Amino acid sequence: MSDDVIRVGVIGVGRGESFARGATETVGMKLVALCDTWEERLHEAGQRHGVSVYTEYQEFLEHDMDAVILANYFHQHAPFAIQALEAGKHVMSETASNTTLAEGVALCRAVERTGRVYMLAENYPYTVFNQEMRRVYRSGEIGEALYAEGEYNHPMAKDSRLRLAPGVNHWRNWIPSTYYCTHALAPLVTITETMPVRVNALSIACPEVNRGTTRRGDPGSVILCRMDNGAVFRLMGLGLPGHSNWYRVHGTQGAMEITRGPGYFGPGQVRVWHDEWHMQPGWVRDRVYTPEWPEHGDLAEQAGHGGGDFWTNLHFAQAIRSGEQPFLNVYRGVAMSSVGILAWKSALQEGAPMEMPDWTNEASRAAYADDHWSPWPEHAGPGQPPSSILGRLEPEPEALEHARRVWAEMGYRGE
Ligand SMILES: NC(=O)c1ccc[n+]([C@@H]2O[C@H](COP(=O)([O-])OP(=O)(O)OC[C@H]3O[C@@H](n4cnc5c(N)ncnc54)[C@H](O)[C@@H]3O)[C@@H](O)[C@H]2O)c1
């Protein structure tokens, strides 16, 4: 164990701002550098934090620091992670860890080769509700998981969506409906400590929902995961009308869920219930309550995403100090991200089952080392998939014209 402060650099000053703010003394971190290609935003952020700024990632990696947090584009995390690991840095990566199976193989190998800490910055397992469901599950009260549901469905107003997706080929304009699945899945994996072994999915296309935007992906999907204990998990997302974020687990002795209701991270409560024939001495048949943080409640309350943004920084710092990989390690990160990829392969075949390799095992994962199947425009070529089940879509000219005005207003100068 070392008590030295961990010097950290962040790439991407959009979402990255939350990590930059969270790199505090309390978690034993200090922000020392920022990197972004959007110079105006980068310099503003650099001044706000009083740290060095870089537009070139290679130069940024040469800065004297221990760890790098990746909040660059969603579909570019793996190559940036591998470069940072090779440069001797510990890495915490925004979701997704990888957006091709080949990247997943390369990332697992890089973490094993370098021995650096790698963590997927999944913040949804850390809400007070999901931490409480993990505690209840580990107490054994609902038994072994048989079925679970996770929903992360985040529709947005058209102009808000455009502002978050500057550029015709921005990843948010292309992302297939299954790829952003880790917010729905990671809490369930963290609660039950199970891993997905097979995936089926159906995608929901609806030009009406996309109308007026530059989005070419389908707005929604349902994914089924067979887990390594035989359970089935159902995931739902991503941008269907009606914002919802919700989790539920049924076990061999009872069930638990976050109660549904208005609001994003609240005012939900946790409900744990049993059928009468499963009751054991000391159990309550059906209880609904507001959970408490296990610790650090005051600090978590101040952080974004229901406290999750505090916990990811804390657990990353703790992993570096202890030298032990965190729970959300490279194998779980790659497996959960690969659910999105395999689900898209499945959705394009109207639900065919897809096998998940064992990412901890070189013999199992090696078969995917050259699987560069990818929906992203920069990987376009023969055999590459569209990002809608309706095929390759183009935005309507009026929507594109409007989008370009919105992007120009916010200072975006690209295509
Ligand atoms: N966990 C959460 O709650 C949460 C919330 C929002 C976003 N995210 C994730 O954070 C990541 C970033 O998302 P975002 O919302 O900030 O939008 P974004 O993807 O548009 O922002 C990425 C930033 O990285 C910069 N960038 C891209 N390529 C670069 C390069 N080669 N060198 C330097 N800088 C580069 C861009 O200029 C931009 O400022 C995504 O993976 C997203 O999924 C997670």
The ligand as a Gaussian input file, in Angstrom:
#p B3LYP/6-31G(d) Opt

LIG

0 1
 N      -21.029000       6.912000     -17.305000
 C      -21.796000       7.927000     -17.605000
 O      -22.715000       8.240000     -16.878000
 C      -21.515000       8.694000     -18.868000
 C      -22.162000       9.906000     -19.137000
 C      -21.828000      10.600000     -20.318000
 C      -20.880000      10.079000     -21.179000
 N      -20.262000       8.888000     -20.882000
 C      -19.227000       8.335000     -21.766000
 O      -18.118000       9.234000     -21.789000
 C      -17.480000       9.219000     -23.069000
 C      -17.447000      10.634000     -23.628000
 O      -18.734000      11.099000     -23.842000
 P      -19.146000      12.642000     -23.897000
 O      -20.556000      12.717000     -23.493000
 O      -18.171000      13.478000     -23.148000
 O      -19.147000      12.992000     -25.436000
 P      -18.082000      12.927000     -26.616000
 O      -17.851000      11.531000     -26.947000
 O      -18.578000      13.806000     -27.657000
 O      -16.770000      13.595000     -25.995000
 C      -15.526000      13.090000     -26.186000
 C      -14.477000      14.172000     -26.034000
 O      -13.247000      13.575000     -26.383000
 C      -12.566000      14.413000     -27.297000
 N      -11.743000      13.597000     -28.182000
 C      -12.176000      12.703000     -29.092000
 N      -11.123000      12.136000     -29.738000
 C      -10.015000      12.670000     -29.196000
 C       -8.632000      12.483000     -29.437000
 N       -8.190000      11.645000     -30.387000
 N       -7.756000      13.200000     -28.712000
 C       -8.199000      14.068000     -27.777000
 N       -9.495000      14.296000     -27.508000
 C      -10.404000      13.600000     -28.206000
 C      -13.675000      15.146000     -28.065000
 O      -13.208000      16.383000     -28.633000
 C      -14.714000      15.367000     -26.973000
 O      -14.511000      16.579000     -26.277000
 C      -18.294000       8.233000     -23.918000
 O      -17.705000       6.974000     -23.860000
 C      -19.634000       8.165000     -23.200000
 O      -20.257000       6.931000     -23.398000
 C      -20.579000       8.207000     -19.750000

